[in-house]
Amino acid sequence: MDLNDYQQGARSTARYPDVGANPIYPTLGLCGESGEVADKVKKVLRDQGGTFTPDVREALKLELGDVLWYVAQLASELGFELNDVAEANLSKLASRAARNVIGGSGDHR
């Protein structure tokens, strides 16, 4: 599936205050859903000795879908297409890899 097609499909399901002028709502949703992913992974470490069972993997896939939905909404609110966001990210990472600065910290390394 094309990322922009996903973004358009996800946008058709957006139901929150001031859709089209509200980047705060999807930002908070992204934080919440990312936390749910982290919590499920934490429980795999705590309760399952780090083994990702098929059930856990399926639950994580659903949570990652929720993360993706909020990323798509935030991108839409900011006027970005997901394809452009993804391409910019890959270009940034390729540049870092070429300069051998993939590790470390800071956005502009």
N, C-alpha and C positions, 0 to 999 in steps of 0.2 A: 504494500500500500504506500502510496505517495504521502509524504508528511503534510503537504498542503491540503490534500484531500481529507486526511484525518482531521486536520485543524478545522476545515469547513464543516465536516460532519459533527465534530465535537461542539462547534459553536452553535449548531442548530439545537443542541440540548441544554445550552446555558440558561439557567434560571437563577439569577441572583440580583440584588439591588443594583440598578443603574448599569446594566450590561452595556458595554460600549464606552463607558466613562468611569470605570471602577477597577483600577489595577490592585487595589488593596485586598478585595475579597479573594481573587485567585491566588494572591501571594500568601495569604493566611491559610488557604486551603492546601496549597503546595507544601507549606511547612507541616501542616497536620498530617497529610498523607505520607510525606517522607518519614515522619515520625512513626507512623504505623508500619512502614516497611522496616525501619530500624528495630522496632519492638519485636516484630516477628523473627527477624534474624537473631536478635538477642536471645529470644526464647529457644531458638534452635541450639544455640551454644549452651544455654543453661539446662534445658530439659532433654535434649536429644544428642548430646555429645558432639554437636557440630554436623550432624547428618541431616541433609535436606531431603526429606521423604517426598514422594510424589504429591502427597496432600499439601505439604508445606510449600512446595514449589508452585503448585496451582494457586494457592492462596496468595503467594507473593506475586504471581503474574497478575492477579486481579488488582492487588494494591499498586503495582507498577503502572497498570492501566489508569488508575485514579491519579497517580502522579503525572502521567503523560497528559491527562485531560486538563489538569490545572496548569501545566506548562503551556499547553495550547491556548488556554484562556488568557493567561498572562501575556503571551506573545501577541494575541489578538488585541488585547487592551492597549498594548504599547505600539501597535501598528506594524508588527513584524510578521513575516510568513515563516512557518517552521522550517521550510527548506532553507531559507536564508540563514536562520539561526544555526541550523546543523552545519551548513557549509562554512560559516564563519568559525564555528568551533573546530571543525576539522582542519581548517587552514591555520588557525592559531596553534593547534597541537602539532601539526606537521612542521611549522616554523620552529617551535620549541625543540622538537626532536632533531631537526637539522642543525640547530645550534647547540645541541646537547645540554639543554636546560629544561628538559621535561620534568625533572624533579625540582624541588625547592618550593618557594612560595612567591606570591605576588602575581598580579594579573599581567603586568607588562614586562615579563622576563624574557 
